[in-house]
Amino acid sequence: MIQPLRTTREVWSFDWFDLDVPIQFGSMFILPTCLYIVHRFSGVLVGHEFVRELEQRRAELFLHRIFEERGVPDELQIPDFEEWDEGTWQHLSREFHCQINLVDRDRTHHGTETKVELQLSKLATGSAENLIETQGPGSVAQGLVRAVRQTRSKEKKHVLLKKALELAPNLPEALLETGDLELQEGEFEAATEHFAQAAEAAEPLHVKDQPGPYLKACHGQMLAAWQQGDLQQAIGIGESTLVENPTDYSGFRFLLPLLHLAAGQLEQAQEYFAWYRQTYPADLEDPGLLFGWAYTLFESDEDKEALKKYRRGMLQNFYVAPLLLDLPEPSPDLWQHNDRGDLQFALDFLDSFGGIWEQNPAATRFLRECYIGSLPRLEQLYELRARMAAFQDHRYEPDHRKIWDGLMAEEQRLVAGWKW
């Protein structure tokens, strides 16, 4: 794009500010961040854009657009934000032949910027008031919660949820998301309170045995109690919820026996597994539950049955046993049927329940014997799963389905050949 010759050096300043008013953004509502550029000395607005949150990639795309539409200045001043990669700005500088300087953000703020921010704020404020009037505060609050699920910044998530709860104080979804954030951040007491509020708000609309906010809130309450070390409270919440909602979309049934074992309640774990066998006879095989079941059977002097459960658990997750035994684990890049089979599941299991085995040397020795004895078969599966992972990249192979079915059949033959 040909630009007229300039006799004075043109310097622009890039900045941003957050708004506390919701605007519609597709199917969501957001509290936007406004990116803008002004002439450094005159304060005249060059361009602006409302985005969901401050990210370097969004800022880069905004600058690209402004340069294409308005031309390129001699110099662009950008606040030196610690989370940003300086190399990105260097690349932009070379691409557009523009000097880019990173400056302290305080240096970019003058009276003119304040006027610009007020001017841009008015653009959003009027539409926000109209949205709340026409769509209702509850609808806007729901839209803000949807935005939370697509927002990266935890700080921004908190801001969105605070606004959602200002608009609809008893919105279960907003209370749930708030509790989840607090749980991740270790704010267990606050999380417990928000999960309890969510359960109370959602219970009148709960349909027995159907997924929804109420069951998620109960699950959150159980996790918060567990994280605070109150295993009895966690077990009580889990048991009552499972009895009332046995279909169990949230997975209470997999955690409960492990919580019993973590609390040293072997007899209760035995009773639970007897009930579980009758209630869920064809359930999916959760590796954590299988390892806990094997431990319980060993403690009940049922070594043969314990061996079978350990082997089933090892088939569902290759990493749990070696991590519990502090032995080398197979490659994390093996193909897995689901996320219960991946390394992260095993690491989480070790962190949460590894102490059950650490406190019982006899149980650990038995697990070692089971694992070492099963290793020749497992290594055959490791090799096959490595081939399956490599073949995943050959999706344009003309006979992909036929070859893949052959690999799956080979796995079934290996498992069927294992003497249980």
C-alpha positions, 0 to 999 in steps of 0.5 A: 500500500503506497503511503504519502511522504511524511515530514514528521516522525509518526509514533503510535501507542498501543494499550488496552483496558477492561470493561465491566459491562457485558456485550454479546459475542456469538452465543456468549456474553463477555466482559470485553477487553478493548484494544486500541491505538492512539497517536502518541502525542496528539492522542487521536484514536487510530483504531480499536477492537473489543476482544474476549480477553487479553492475549498476545495472539489477539493483540498481534492480529489487531495490530496486523489489521490496523497496519493494513487499514491505516498504514504503518507508523515509524514507531509503535510503543507497546506496554512491556507485559511480562506474559508476552513473548518479545520475539513476536514483536520483533517479528512484527517489526521486521514484517512491517518495517516498523520500530517497535519499542516496549515501554513501561505501561505507566508511560503510555498513560496520559490524559488523552488515553483516559478520554479515549477509554471513556469514549470507547466505554460509552460504545459498550455501556449503552448496548449492555443496558439494552441487553439486560433489559431485553434478554433478562439478567438470567440469560446474560448471566448464563451467557457469561458462564458459557464464556468462562469455559472458553476463557484462559485467564483465571483472573478473567474467569473470576471476573466473569463469574462475579458479574454473572452472580451479580446478575443472578445470585443463585445461578447453579452453573455460575456457583459451580464454575466458581467452586471448580476454580476455587478447588483448583486454586486450593481455596477449599472452604470457599469451594465447599460453600459455593458447591453447597449453594449450587446444590441447594439452588439446583436440587428443586429442578433435579430429576432423579438419576439424570445428569445436571448441576445438582449432581455436579455440585454433589461431586464438587462437595465430595471432592472439596471434603476429600481435599480438606482431609475429611474423608468421612464427610466425602464418603457420606456425600458420595454414598447418599448421592450414589444411592439416590442416583445409581446411574452415576454419571459423575463416577462416584462409584469409582472413588468411594472404595478408594476413599474407604481404603484411604481412611483405613476402612477395609471392612467397609471397602469389602462390603462396598465391592460386594454391593458393587459386583451386584449393582454394576455387573457389566460396568466399564473397567476403571483402572483405579477401582480395579487396583483398589479392588485387588488390594482389598481382595489381597487383604481378604486372603483371596490372592488368586482373585486379587491377581486377576483384578490387578491384571485387569487393572494393568490392561486398562492402564499400563502406568499405575503399577510401575509408578506405585512400585517405583519401577520404569514405566513404558513410553507415554506415547503408546496408543490408549483406548481412552484417557483412563489409560494415559500416564496422567491418570496414573500420576493423579492416582499415585498422588491421591491413593499411592499412600494405600500401598506405601503403608502396607509392605506386604501388599506392595510385595504382592503387587510387585510379584503380580507385575513382574510375572505379568510383564512378558505379556504386557511388553507384547501389548506395549509393542503393539500399542506403539505400532498402533500409535505410529499407524494413527499418523497414516490416516490416508492409507487406502486400507486404513480401516482394514489394517486398524481392524487387524491391529485391534484383533491382534490386541484381542488375541493377546489379551485372550491368551492371558491365563486368568 
